Amino acid sequence: MTTVPAARPHATHEVLNQVPPLAGYDVADDPALLEAAGREGAGWDAGRLHELGLLAGAADTQEHARLANEHPPVLRTHDARGHRIDEVEFHPSWHVLLGTAVGHGLHAAPWADARPGAHVARAAAFYVWSQAEAGHGCPVSMTYAVVPALRHAPDLAQQFEPLLTAAAYDPGLRPPAGKAGLLAGMAMTEKQGGSDVRAGTTRAEPAGPGAGGPHLITGHKWFCSAPMSDLFLVLAQAPDGLTCFLLPRVLPDGSRNAMRLQRLKDKLGNRSNASAEVEFDGALAWPVGAAGRGVPTIIEMVSATRLDCVLGSAAGMRRGVVAAAYYTAHRQAFGKDLIAWPLMGSVLADLSLESEAATTLAIRLAGAAGRAGRGDAAEAALLRAALPAAKHWVCKRAPLHAAEALECLGGNGYVEESGMPRLYRDSPLNSIWEGSGNVTALDLLRALRRQPDTADALAAELALAAGADRRLDAAARRLETSLAGLAGAAGPDAEYAARRLAGQITLALQAALLVRHAPAAVADAFCASRLGGGEGAAPGGPGVPFGTLPDGTAVGEILDRARLVPR
Ligand SMILES: Cc1cc2nc3c(=O)[nH]c(=O)nc-3n(C[C@H](O)[C@H](O)[C@H](O)COP(=O)(O)OP(=O)(O)OC[C@H]3O[C@@H](n4cnc5c(N)ncnc54)[C@H](O)[C@@H]3O)c2cc1C
C-alpha cells in the first residue's frame, strides 16, 4: 500500500488584494457640498449634515439599503376573504430608510421653517442621505414638491400642510387628518402619454352642486410611484378643462377611496420603491387651483421635483466617485495602488470634476429656489433657464459617470455586492421622469423665448465670473450668440438647438461657479476639458469618455481637494 501524504492547508482560500467594505464614513465630508451650502445660506446646518452623513455611511444603513432592494415591495390587491385592499407591503428596511429621511425633515420641513437657507439645508441633507439609497427618495421628493402646488387650495393647505411638514413617519392607510405625518405622490402619466399631459383621458365630475367641491375621478394612470402615500395630486379632465385635484387614499370616514392598484412596474432602476399602475373608479378628490388650470398648478410640483432630480444625480455621482477612489486606493495592480497609476488618477480626477460641478450647481439652484420662493424675481428668472438646463444635462451625464465609476472597480464593479450595479441601473431615471430629456430641453427653449428676462438673468450670473478665465469668457460669448440666434430660428432648426443650449448653459454656469469658488486646479481643469479651446484640450469636450483630461492637469490636487477617500 502506498503512503497517503498528510493533508495540506488549502492555500486557495487565502484572500489577497480584495478591498475592505467602504463603511463607517461621513458622507457629508464633501468640500464642494459644504462650501456651496455655506455660500447659499445653510452653514448653520453643518452639524446636522455631518450627523446624517455618518448615518448614511454606516454599515447598518448600507445593509438596510441592500435589504430594501433585495426584497422588493409586494402588491396585495385583496385580503384573504376577497375584499380589495390595494396595499403594497414593503420590507422593514424600507421603513427604516424612509423613517430616517422623514425624521430629519427631508420631505417637507423647510416649508414650515422661516429661516433663510432652510431649503438649501434640506437640499444638502437630501443629497447626503440619498447616497445611502436612492429609491426611497422618490416619496421624499414628491412630498417636498406637493406643498407649493397645494397652496393653490388654501383650505386644503391649511388642513394638510402641518401634517406634510411634520417630521413624523406614520405609515399605513388611515384617514389623513388623524395621522402624525403624511406623504404625498402624484399621478399625471397615462397609458397614451406622459409628456403631453393635456391629452389625459381621466375624467372628473362634480360630486355635488358647485365646481369648487369634491369631484368623482374616473380613469387610469400608467405610472404612480409610492402608491402607499396618503395624498396624491392627480390631473383630470373636469367640465372646465384639465384640473389638478387632491385625492386621499383613505376618506375622512375611514373608508378606502376608490383607487385600485392594478400592478407594480418591473423597473430597471432601484427595486426598493414601488411604482404602480392605478385605476380610479369614481374616487373622491378635491380641486387644487382654478378649474382648467391643472398644468400651471401641478407645474409647481414638477419644478420642485426637477430640482431633486439634479440633486439626486449629483448625489449619485459623488457616491460613484467616492466608491471608485476608495477601491482604487486599496487595490494594487502591477505593483502599485491603482489610484497611483497616472491614467487611473486622470479618470478619477475627471469623474471628480463632473461630480463637483454637479454638486455646486445643484446647491446653487437650491439657493435660487429658496430665494425665488421669498419673492426674488432675478433668482426666479435664473431658475427658469438654469433648472431645465441642469435637469437635462446633469441627469444625462449621470449614467456615463456611473458606468465609468463602476469600471474603476473592474469586474467587482459589475457584481451586485459592490453596490455599483444599483447605482448604474438607477442613473437614467432622473432624466426620464418629470420631463424626459427632449421635453426639458424644449421647456428651456420656451422659457428663453417667452420671457426675455430669463436670458438676462443668465447673463448676469455669468458676468459675476467675467474676466477670470478666457475659456469661460469665450463660452459666455458663444452662448450669447446662440441665444441671439434663437429669435431668427425657424422650422426644425428652432428645436435642434434645445439640447445644445441645455449643455452650453449648464457648462457655462458650472464653470462660472467653479472659477469663482473652487480651487484653481479644479476650475482650470474643468474649463480646459469642458469648454474646449486650450492647448492639449480634449478634442470633443464633454462628449468624449472620462479620463481624457488635457496634459498638465493637476490630477493630485483635484483628487486631494475632493477628499474622495474617506478619512
Ligand atoms: C420609475 C418611474 C417612476 C415614475 N413615477 C411617476 C409618478 O409617480 N407619477 C407620474 O405621473 N409619472 C411617473 N412616471 C412617468 C414619467 O414622468 C413619464 O414616463 C415621463 O414623463 C415621460 O412620459 P412617457 O413615458 O409617456 O413618454 P412619452 O411622453 O411617450 O415620451 C417618449 C419620448 O419622447 C420624447 N418626446 C415627447 N415629446 C416630444 C417632443 N415634442 N419632441 C421631441 N421629443 C419628445 C420624450 O422626451 C421621451 O423621450 C414615472 C416614470 C418612471 C420611469
The ligand as an SDF file (V2000), in Angstrom:
LIG
                    3D

 53 58  0  0  0  0  0  0  0  0999 V2000
  -39.5730   54.8670  -12.3190 C   0  0  0  0  0  0  0  0  0  0  0  0
  -40.5920   55.8440  -12.8080 C   0  0  0  0  0  0  0  0  0  0  0  0
  -41.4600   56.4160  -11.9120 C   0  0  0  0  0  0  0  0  0  0  0  0
  -42.4430   57.2910  -12.3460 C   0  0  0  0  0  0  0  0  0  0  0  0
  -43.3230   57.8030  -11.4310 N   0  0  0  0  0  0  0  0  0  0  0  0
  -44.3190   58.6050  -11.8690 C   0  0  0  0  0  0  0  0  0  0  0  0
  -45.2990   59.1130  -10.9530 C   0  0  0  0  0  0  0  0  0  0  0  0
  -45.2400   58.8550   -9.7410 O   0  0  0  0  0  0  0  0  0  0  0  0
  -46.2950   59.8750  -11.4290 N   0  0  0  0  0  0  0  0  0  0  0  0
  -46.3950   60.1940  -12.7560 C   0  0  0  0  0  0  0  0  0  0  0  0
  -47.3130   60.9030  -13.1290 O   0  0  0  0  0  0  0  0  0  0  0  0
  -45.4900   59.7420  -13.6450 N   0  0  0  0  0  0  0  0  0  0  0  0
  -44.4580   58.9600  -13.2370 C   0  0  0  0  0  0  0  0  0  0  0  0
  -43.5410   58.4760  -14.1350 N   0  0  0  0  0  0  0  0  0  0  0  0
  -43.7470   58.7390  -15.5420 C   0  0  0  0  0  0  0  0  0  0  0  0
  -42.7930   59.7320  -16.1590 C   0  0  0  0  0  0  0  0  0  0  0  0
  -42.9780   61.0150  -15.6310 O   0  0  0  0  0  0  0  0  0  0  0  0
  -43.0180   59.6410  -17.6680 C   0  0  0  0  0  0  0  0  0  0  0  0
  -42.5510   58.3770  -18.0840 O   0  0  0  0  0  0  0  0  0  0  0  0
  -42.3380   60.7470  -18.4200 C   0  0  0  0  0  0  0  0  0  0  0  0
  -42.9210   61.9810  -18.1310 O   0  0  0  0  0  0  0  0  0  0  0  0
  -42.3940   60.5150  -19.9330 C   0  0  0  0  0  0  0  0  0  0  0  0
  -43.6910   60.2210  -20.3550 O   0  0  0  0  0  0  0  0  0  0  0  0
  -43.9760   58.9150  -21.2340 P   0  0  0  0  0  0  0  0  0  0  0  0
  -43.3430   57.7600  -20.5560 O   0  0  0  0  0  0  0  0  0  0  0  0
  -45.4030   58.8100  -21.5410 O   0  0  0  0  0  0  0  0  0  0  0  0
  -43.1720   59.1640  -22.5730 O   0  0  0  0  0  0  0  0  0  0  0  0
  -43.6530   59.9740  -23.9340 P   0  0  0  0  0  0  0  0  0  0  0  0
  -44.4210   61.1490  -23.4850 O   0  0  0  0  0  0  0  0  0  0  0  0
  -44.3240   58.9610  -24.7800 O   0  0  0  0  0  0  0  0  0  0  0  0
  -42.2840   60.3690  -24.4900 O   0  0  0  0  0  0  0  0  0  0  0  0
  -41.3940   59.4220  -25.1000 C   0  0  0  0  0  0  0  0  0  0  0  0
  -40.1410   60.1470  -25.5530 C   0  0  0  0  0  0  0  0  0  0  0  0
  -40.4860   61.1740  -26.4760 O   0  0  0  0  0  0  0  0  0  0  0  0
  -39.8940   62.4000  -26.0780 C   0  0  0  0  0  0  0  0  0  0  0  0
  -40.7850   63.4910  -26.5150 N   0  0  0  0  0  0  0  0  0  0  0  0
  -42.0150   63.7840  -26.0730 C   0  0  0  0  0  0  0  0  0  0  0  0
  -42.4840   64.8780  -26.6930 N   0  0  0  0  0  0  0  0  0  0  0  0
  -41.5280   65.2850  -27.5590 C   0  0  0  0  0  0  0  0  0  0  0  0
  -41.4170   66.3610  -28.4970 C   0  0  0  0  0  0  0  0  0  0  0  0
  -42.3970   67.2470  -28.6480 N   0  0  0  0  0  0  0  0  0  0  0  0
  -40.2730   66.4730  -29.2070 N   0  0  0  0  0  0  0  0  0  0  0  0
  -39.2700   65.5940  -29.0510 C   0  0  0  0  0  0  0  0  0  0  0  0
  -39.3210   64.5430  -28.1930 N   0  0  0  0  0  0  0  0  0  0  0  0
  -40.4420   64.4080  -27.4580 C   0  0  0  0  0  0  0  0  0  0  0  0
  -39.7190   62.3210  -24.5930 C   0  0  0  0  0  0  0  0  0  0  0  0
  -38.6560   63.1590  -24.1570 O   0  0  0  0  0  0  0  0  0  0  0  0
  -39.3850   60.8370  -24.4150 C   0  0  0  0  0  0  0  0  0  0  0  0
  -38.0090   60.6510  -24.6030 O   0  0  0  0  0  0  0  0  0  0  0  0
  -42.5410   57.6200  -13.7190 C   0  0  0  0  0  0  0  0  0  0  0  0
  -41.6320   57.0720  -14.6190 C   0  0  0  0  0  0  0  0  0  0  0  0
  -40.6610   56.1920  -14.1840 C   0  0  0  0  0  0  0  0  0  0  0  0
  -39.7150   55.5930  -15.1760 C   0  0  0  0  0  0  0  0  0  0  0  0
  1  2  1  0
  2  3  1  0
  2 52  2  0
  3  4  2  0
  4  5  1  0
  4 50  1  0
  5  6  2  0
  6  7  1  0
  6 13  1  0
  7  8  2  0
  7  9  1  0
  9 10  1  0
 10 11  2  0
 10 12  1  0
 12 13  2  0
 13 14  1  0
 14 15  1  0
 14 50  1  0
 15 16  1  0
 16 17  1  0
 16 18  1  0
 18 19  1  0
 18 20  1  0
 20 21  1  0
 20 22  1  0
 22 23  1  0
 23 24  1  0
 24 25  2  0
 24 26  1  0
 24 27  1  0
 27 28  1  0
 28 29  2  0
 28 30  1  0
 28 31  1  0
 31 32  1  0
 32 33  1  0
 33 34  1  0
 33 48  1  0
 34 35  1  0
 35 36  1  0
 35 46  1  0
 36 37  1  0
 36 45  1  0
 37 38  2  0
 38 39  1  0
 39 40  1  0
 39 45  2  0
 40 41  1  0
 40 42  2  0
 42 43  1  0
 43 44  2  0
 44 45  1  0
 46 47  1  0
 46 48  1  0
 48 49  1  0
 50 51  2  0
 51 52  1  0
 52 53  1  0
M  END
$$$$
